[in-house]
Amino acid sequence: MVTELNINPIKKWLPQINNPLLIAGPCSLESEEQVISTAKLLAADPRIFVFRGGVWKPRTRPGSFEGVGSIGLNWLRMVKEETGLRVGTEVANAQHTEEALKAGIDVLWVGARSTASPFVVQEIADVLKGTDTVVMVKNPVNPDVQLWIGALERINQAGIKNLVAIHRGFTPFSDTLYRNYPNWKTVIELKRLLPKLPIICDPSHIAGKRELLYTISQKAFDMGMDGLMIESHLDPSCALSDKEQQLKPADLKLLLDRLVIRHENANNPGFDNQLDLLRSRIDALDKELLEVLSSRLEIVKEIGKYKKENNVTALQINRWTELMDNRVKMGTDMNLNETFTKILFQLIHEDSVRMQTEIMD
């Protein structure tokens, strides 16, 4: 069960916004000169509303650059004064939160590792009580939508209404094209469960490398997300953390220029009628699919009874392998995605085996 959250739209706390929420800045604040110079270049683009920068950097292993610490809050204050941009940083515990609030930081975000710990989130939430700060919550490292929602609920129950979710991808279980696997279905589920919650995408942490940033950013807008948080550094080659995924401000501008912003509704008067017609065809085909699966289930039941009568195991691995190879090939011949076909028939066959074992009990 999901608690109904009392959340403000982005326009409520950022009334001047006239495009998707764009947040940009270096992965880590490294020096006053680096921070101010980068911020001034980013502030020249009216599409960017918030300057981001890591002050405390929770690294996977000790010995890596772990941020400049509290002095970086002073640099963020200077950015705010000199550029007019709002400023934001990550907080990983109660002490970080207290210091950031005292420094007047506009936007705080809870990182993926912190989101995964309800104890840490609650400590942060307790410090936030009585404030009207903007708080953003990144997805946990694993694709657990309930854990993500739990963190959002804790922050919201502390009285924070200016709440945003950040999709930054999930730790992959094997080698992938991405640093963190996008797993868009988890974001779709979050949007379904909390339709009023603004969600933005962090393509930098999903990609892990510059050449993938545009594709992921466009995908985010195609999915109807409310904005982006992208890392931008004055000179990424010299960055002390995550240099491969950061863009120079000029290159970020070029990326933003290429993006097509999608809208939930169209200006075309005939769009809804045509869309309804296409959706009705989808509905009819889905009904046929379910009817076919129901008919298949009846045959599975017969097979289960026959195996039971002849004392044969429900799972026969040779049949499983043959079926998977055959169905994947058939799907490929019909221009279906190989991974989709494989996952689909794994689910179907696993359920068939489950049904047969129930019959044998």
VOZA-399821 format. One record per residue (C-alpha): residue in one letter; x, y, z; residue number from 0. Coordinates in Angstrom, 1 decimal. Example, Ala and Ser with C-alpha at 12.3 -4.5 7.8 and 13.67 -1.06 7.14 Angstrom:
2
r, xx, yy, zz, k
a, 12.3, -4.5, 7.8, 0
s, 13.7, -1.1, 7.1, 1
//
This chain:
361
r, xx, yy, zz, k
m, 0.0, 0.0, 0.0, 0
v, 1.3, 3.4, -1.0, 1
t, 0.6, 6.5, 1.2, 2
e, -0.8, 9.5, -0.7, 3
l, 1.9, 12.1, -0.7, 4
n, 1.3, 15.8, -0.4, 5
i, 3.6, 17.1, -3.1, 6
n, 4.0, 20.5, -4.7, 7
p, 4.5, 20.7, -8.5, 8
i, 7.9, 22.2, -9.5, 9
k, 6.2, 25.4, -10.6, 10
k, 5.2, 26.0, -7.0, 11
w, 8.7, 26.4, -5.7, 12
l, 10.3, 27.5, -9.0, 13
p, 7.6, 29.8, -10.5, 14
q, 9.8, 31.3, -13.2, 15
i, 10.4, 27.9, -14.8, 16
n, 9.2, 27.6, -18.4, 17
n, 10.8, 24.4, -19.6, 18
p, 11.8, 21.1, -18.0, 19
l, 13.8, 21.4, -14.8, 20
l, 17.5, 21.4, -15.8, 21
i, 20.2, 21.0, -13.1, 22
a, 23.8, 21.1, -14.0, 23
g, 27.2, 21.4, -12.4, 24
p, 30.3, 19.4, -11.6, 25
c, 30.3, 16.0, -9.9, 26
s, 32.5, 17.5, -7.2, 27
l, 33.4, 21.0, -6.1, 28
e, 37.2, 21.2, -6.3, 29
s, 38.2, 24.8, -6.0, 30
e, 36.6, 28.2, -5.7, 31
e, 37.8, 29.1, -9.2, 32
q, 36.5, 25.9, -10.8, 33
v, 33.1, 26.4, -9.1, 34
i, 32.5, 30.0, -9.9, 35
s, 33.9, 29.8, -13.5, 36
t, 31.7, 26.7, -14.3, 37
a, 28.6, 28.3, -12.7, 38
k, 29.0, 31.5, -14.7, 39
l, 29.2, 29.6, -18.0, 40
l, 26.1, 27.5, -17.1, 41
a, 24.1, 30.5, -15.9, 42
a, 24.5, 32.0, -19.4, 43
d, 22.0, 29.3, -20.6, 44
p, 18.5, 30.4, -19.4, 45
r, 17.3, 26.8, -19.5, 46
i, 19.4, 25.9, -16.5, 47
f, 17.8, 26.8, -13.1, 48
v, 19.9, 25.0, -10.5, 49
f, 23.7, 24.6, -10.1, 50
r, 24.7, 21.3, -8.6, 51
g, 27.9, 20.3, -6.9, 52
g, 29.1, 17.5, -4.6, 53
v, 30.6, 18.8, -1.3, 54
w, 30.7, 15.5, 0.5, 55
k, 31.4, 12.5, -1.9, 56
p, 30.6, 9.1, -0.4, 57
r, 32.9, 6.9, -2.5, 58
t, 32.8, 3.1, -2.7, 59
r, 36.3, 2.6, -1.4, 60
p, 38.5, 4.8, 0.8, 61
g, 41.4, 6.7, -0.7, 62
s, 39.4, 8.2, -3.5, 63
f, 38.6, 12.0, -3.6, 64
e, 35.8, 12.4, -1.0, 65
g, 35.0, 16.0, -1.5, 66
v, 36.3, 19.3, -0.2, 67
g, 33.8, 19.2, 2.7, 68
s, 32.0, 22.2, 4.4, 69
i, 34.1, 24.8, 2.6, 70
g, 32.3, 23.9, -0.6, 71
l, 29.0, 25.3, 1.0, 72
n, 30.6, 28.8, 1.0, 73
w, 31.4, 28.4, -2.7, 74
l, 27.8, 27.4, -3.4, 75
r, 26.6, 30.5, -1.6, 76
m, 28.9, 32.6, -3.8, 77
v, 27.4, 31.0, -6.9, 78
k, 24.0, 31.9, -5.7, 79
e, 25.0, 35.5, -5.1, 80
e, 27.0, 36.0, -8.3, 81
t, 24.7, 34.1, -10.8, 82
g, 21.2, 34.1, -9.3, 83
l, 21.1, 30.3, -9.8, 84
r, 19.7, 28.1, -7.1, 85
v, 22.3, 25.8, -5.7, 86
g, 22.1, 22.1, -4.6, 87
t, 24.3, 19.4, -3.1, 88
e, 24.0, 15.8, -1.8, 89
v, 23.5, 15.1, 1.9, 90
a, 24.3, 11.7, 3.2, 91
n, 23.6, 12.1, 6.9, 92
a, 22.0, 14.4, 9.5, 93
q, 25.2, 16.5, 10.0, 94
h, 25.4, 17.2, 6.3, 95
t, 21.8, 18.2, 6.3, 96
e, 22.2, 20.6, 9.2, 97
e, 25.2, 22.3, 7.7, 98
a, 23.6, 22.6, 4.3, 99
l, 20.4, 24.2, 5.8, 100
k, 22.5, 26.7, 7.8, 101
a, 24.4, 27.6, 4.6, 102
g, 21.1, 28.4, 2.8, 103
i, 21.5, 25.7, 0.2, 104
d, 18.3, 25.6, -1.9, 105
v, 18.2, 22.0, -3.1, 106
l, 19.3, 18.9, -1.1, 107
w, 19.4, 15.5, -2.6, 108
v, 19.6, 12.1, -1.0, 109
g, 22.0, 9.8, -2.9, 110
a, 21.3, 6.2, -4.0, 111
r, 23.3, 4.6, -1.1, 112
s, 21.5, 6.7, 1.5, 113
t, 18.1, 6.0, 0.0, 114
a, 18.8, 2.3, 0.5, 115
s, 19.0, 2.8, 4.3, 116
p, 15.7, 3.8, 6.0, 117
f, 17.7, 4.7, 9.2, 118
v, 19.8, 7.3, 7.3, 119
v, 16.8, 8.7, 5.5, 120
q, 14.9, 9.0, 8.8, 121
e, 17.8, 10.9, 10.4, 122
i, 17.8, 13.3, 7.4, 123
a, 14.0, 13.7, 7.6, 124
d, 14.2, 14.5, 11.3, 125
v, 16.6, 17.4, 10.6, 126
l, 14.4, 18.7, 7.7, 127
k, 11.3, 19.1, 9.9, 128
g, 10.0, 22.6, 9.9, 129
t, 11.7, 23.7, 6.7, 130
d, 10.4, 24.3, 3.2, 131
t, 13.5, 23.0, 1.5, 132
v, 13.5, 21.3, -1.9, 133
v, 14.5, 17.7, -1.4, 134
m, 15.3, 15.2, -4.2, 135
v, 15.6, 11.5, -3.6, 136
k, 17.6, 9.3, -5.9, 137
n, 16.6, 5.7, -6.5, 138
p, 18.2, 3.1, -4.3, 139
v, 21.1, 1.2, -5.9, 140
n, 18.9, -1.9, -6.4, 141
p, 15.6, -1.7, -8.4, 142
d, 13.3, -1.8, -5.3, 143
v, 10.4, 0.7, -6.0, 144
q, 9.0, 0.2, -2.4, 145
l, 12.4, 1.2, -0.9, 146
w, 12.4, 4.3, -3.1, 147
i, 8.8, 5.2, -2.1, 148
g, 9.6, 4.5, 1.6, 149
a, 12.4, 7.2, 1.4, 150
l, 10.0, 9.6, -0.3, 151
e, 7.3, 9.0, 2.3, 152
r, 9.8, 9.6, 5.2, 153
i, 10.8, 12.9, 3.8, 154
n, 7.2, 13.9, 3.0, 155
q, 6.0, 13.0, 6.5, 156
a, 8.7, 15.4, 7.8, 157
g, 6.6, 18.1, 6.1, 158
i, 8.6, 18.5, 2.9, 159
k, 6.2, 19.1, 0.1, 160
n, 8.8, 20.3, -2.5, 161
l, 9.8, 16.8, -3.3, 162
v, 11.3, 15.3, -6.5, 163
a, 12.5, 11.8, -7.4, 164
i, 15.8, 11.3, -9.4, 165
h, 16.3, 8.3, -11.6, 166
r, 20.0, 7.6, -11.8, 167
g, 19.9, 3.9, -12.7, 168
f, 20.6, 0.7, -10.8, 169
t, 23.7, -1.3, -10.0, 170
p, 24.0, -3.9, -12.8, 171
f, 24.4, -7.6, -12.0, 172
s, 26.6, -8.1, -15.1, 173
d, 28.5, -6.1, -17.7, 174
t, 26.3, -3.6, -19.6, 175
l, 26.6, -0.7, -21.9, 176
y, 25.9, 1.6, -18.9, 177
r, 27.5, 2.4, -15.6, 178
n, 24.1, 2.0, -13.9, 179
y, 21.4, 0.0, -15.7, 180
p, 18.4, 2.3, -16.6, 181
n, 15.7, -0.3, -15.8, 182
w, 13.0, 2.1, -17.0, 183
k, 10.2, -0.2, -15.8, 184
t, 11.0, 0.7, -12.2, 185
v, 10.5, 4.4, -13.0, 186
i, 7.3, 3.6, -14.8, 187
e, 6.0, 1.8, -11.7, 188
l, 7.0, 4.7, -9.5, 189
k, 5.1, 7.1, -11.8, 190
r, 2.1, 4.8, -11.8, 191
l, 2.0, 4.6, -8.0, 192
l, 2.8, 8.3, -7.4, 193
p, 1.4, 10.1, -10.5, 194
k, 1.8, 13.6, -8.9, 195
l, 5.4, 13.1, -8.1, 196
p, 7.9, 15.1, -10.3, 197
i, 10.6, 12.7, -11.6, 198
i, 13.8, 13.8, -13.3, 199
c, 16.6, 11.8, -14.8, 200
d, 20.4, 11.8, -14.0, 201
p, 21.8, 10.6, -17.3, 202
s, 25.4, 11.1, -16.1, 203
h, 25.2, 8.3, -13.6, 204
i, 23.3, 6.0, -15.9, 205
a, 25.7, 6.6, -18.7, 206
g, 29.1, 6.7, -17.0, 207
k, 30.5, 8.1, -20.3, 208
r, 29.8, 11.2, -22.4, 209
e, 28.8, 9.5, -25.6, 210
l, 25.7, 8.0, -24.1, 211
l, 24.3, 11.2, -22.5, 212
y, 22.3, 12.4, -25.4, 213
t, 20.5, 9.1, -26.0, 214
i, 19.6, 8.7, -22.3, 215
s, 18.5, 12.3, -22.0, 216
q, 16.2, 12.0, -25.0, 217
k, 14.8, 8.7, -23.7, 218
a, 14.0, 10.4, -20.4, 219
f, 12.0, 13.1, -22.2, 220
d, 10.3, 10.5, -24.4, 221
m, 9.2, 8.8, -21.2, 222
g, 7.6, 12.0, -20.0, 223
m, 10.1, 12.8, -17.2, 224
d, 10.2, 16.3, -15.8, 225
g, 13.8, 17.3, -16.2, 226
l, 17.5, 16.3, -16.1, 227
m, 20.4, 16.5, -13.7, 228
i, 23.6, 16.5, -15.8, 229
e, 27.2, 16.9, -14.6, 230
s, 29.2, 19.7, -16.2, 231
h, 32.8, 20.6, -15.5, 232
l, 35.0, 23.4, -16.7, 233
d, 37.6, 20.9, -17.8, 234
p, 36.4, 17.2, -17.4, 235
s, 39.9, 15.9, -18.2, 236
c, 41.1, 17.3, -14.9, 237
a, 38.1, 16.4, -12.8, 238
l, 38.9, 14.7, -9.5, 239
s, 35.8, 12.4, -9.8, 240
d, 33.8, 10.9, -12.7, 241
k, 35.7, 12.7, -15.4, 242
e, 34.4, 10.4, -18.2, 243
q, 30.7, 11.3, -17.7, 244
q, 31.0, 15.1, -17.4, 245
l, 30.5, 17.6, -20.2, 246
k, 32.0, 21.1, -20.7, 247
p, 29.3, 23.8, -20.4, 248
a, 29.6, 24.5, -24.1, 249
d, 29.1, 20.8, -25.0, 250
l, 26.1, 20.6, -22.5, 251
k, 24.5, 23.5, -24.4, 252
l, 24.9, 21.6, -27.7, 253
l, 23.3, 18.5, -26.1, 254
l, 20.4, 20.5, -24.8, 255
d, 19.9, 22.1, -28.3, 256
r, 19.5, 18.7, -29.8, 257
l, 16.9, 17.4, -27.4, 258
v, 13.2, 17.2, -28.4, 259
i, 10.9, 18.0, -25.4, 260
r, 7.8, 15.7, -25.4, 261
h, 4.5, 16.8, -24.0, 262
e, 1.7, 14.8, -22.4, 263
n, -0.9, 16.3, -24.8, 264
a, -0.8, 17.4, -28.4, 265
n, -2.1, 20.7, -29.9, 266
n, -3.5, 18.7, -32.9, 267
p, -7.3, 18.5, -32.5, 268
g, -7.5, 15.1, -34.2, 269
f, -4.7, 13.6, -32.1, 270
d, -6.9, 12.2, -29.3, 271
n, -9.4, 10.6, -31.8, 272
q, -6.6, 8.9, -33.7, 273
l, -4.9, 7.8, -30.6, 274
d, -8.1, 6.3, -29.2, 275
l, -8.5, 4.3, -32.4, 276
l, -5.0, 2.9, -32.2, 277
r, -5.4, 2.1, -28.5, 278
s, -8.7, 0.3, -29.2, 279
r, -6.8, -1.9, -31.6, 280
i, -4.2, -2.6, -28.9, 281
d, -7.0, -3.4, -26.4, 282
a, -8.5, -5.9, -28.9, 283
l, -5.1, -7.6, -29.5, 284
d, -4.4, -7.7, -25.8, 285
k, -7.7, -9.5, -25.2, 286
e, -6.7, -12.0, -27.9, 287
l, -3.4, -12.5, -26.3, 288
l, -5.0, -13.3, -22.9, 289
e, -7.5, -15.7, -24.5, 290
v, -4.6, -17.5, -26.2, 291
l, -2.7, -17.7, -22.9, 292
s, -5.8, -19.0, -21.2, 293
s, -6.1, -21.7, -23.9, 294
r, -2.5, -22.6, -23.5, 295
l, -3.0, -22.9, -19.7, 296
e, -5.7, -25.5, -20.2, 297
i, -3.2, -27.6, -22.3, 298
v, -0.5, -27.2, -19.6, 299
k, -3.0, -28.6, -17.1, 300
e, -3.6, -31.7, -19.3, 301
i, 0.2, -32.2, -19.7, 302
g, 0.6, -31.9, -15.9, 303
k, -2.1, -34.6, -15.3, 304
y, -0.5, -36.9, -18.0, 305
k, 2.9, -36.5, -16.4, 306
k, 1.5, -37.3, -13.0, 307
e, -0.2, -40.4, -14.2, 308
n, 3.1, -41.6, -15.8, 309
n, 5.3, -40.5, -12.8, 310
v, 7.3, -38.0, -15.0, 311
t, 8.9, -34.8, -13.6, 312
a, 7.3, -31.4, -14.2, 313
l, 10.5, -29.8, -15.4, 314
q, 12.3, -31.4, -18.3, 315
i, 15.3, -29.3, -19.1, 316
n, 15.8, -30.6, -22.7, 317
r, 12.2, -29.4, -23.5, 318
w, 12.9, -26.1, -21.8, 319
t, 16.1, -25.5, -23.8, 320
e, 14.4, -26.6, -27.1, 321
l, 11.4, -24.4, -26.4, 322
m, 13.5, -21.3, -25.6, 323
d, 15.7, -21.7, -28.6, 324
n, 12.8, -22.2, -30.9, 325
r, 10.6, -19.3, -29.6, 326
v, 13.5, -16.8, -29.6, 327
k, 14.2, -17.7, -33.3, 328
m, 10.5, -17.4, -34.2, 329
g, 10.4, -14.0, -32.4, 330
t, 13.5, -12.8, -34.2, 331
d, 12.0, -13.9, -37.6, 332
m, 9.0, -11.8, -36.7, 333
n, 11.2, -8.7, -35.9, 334
l, 10.6, -9.0, -32.1, 335
n, 13.4, -8.0, -29.8, 336
e, 15.4, -11.1, -28.8, 337
t, 15.7, -10.1, -25.1, 338
f, 11.9, -9.4, -24.9, 339
t, 11.0, -12.8, -26.4, 340
k, 13.4, -14.6, -24.1, 341
i, 12.1, -12.9, -21.0, 342
l, 8.5, -13.4, -22.1, 343
f, 8.8, -17.2, -22.7, 344
q, 10.9, -17.6, -19.5, 345
l, 7.9, -16.2, -17.6, 346
i, 5.4, -18.3, -19.5, 347
h, 7.4, -21.6, -19.2, 348
e, 8.2, -21.0, -15.5, 349
d, 4.5, -20.5, -14.8, 350
s, 3.7, -23.7, -16.8, 351
v, 6.2, -25.7, -14.6, 352
r, 4.7, -24.1, -11.5, 353
m, 1.2, -25.2, -12.6, 354
q, 2.3, -28.7, -13.3, 355
t, 4.0, -29.1, -9.9, 356
e, 0.8, -27.9, -8.2, 357
i, -1.2, -30.6, -10.1, 358
m, 1.3, -33.2, -9.0, 359
d, 1.0, -32.3, -5.2, 360
//
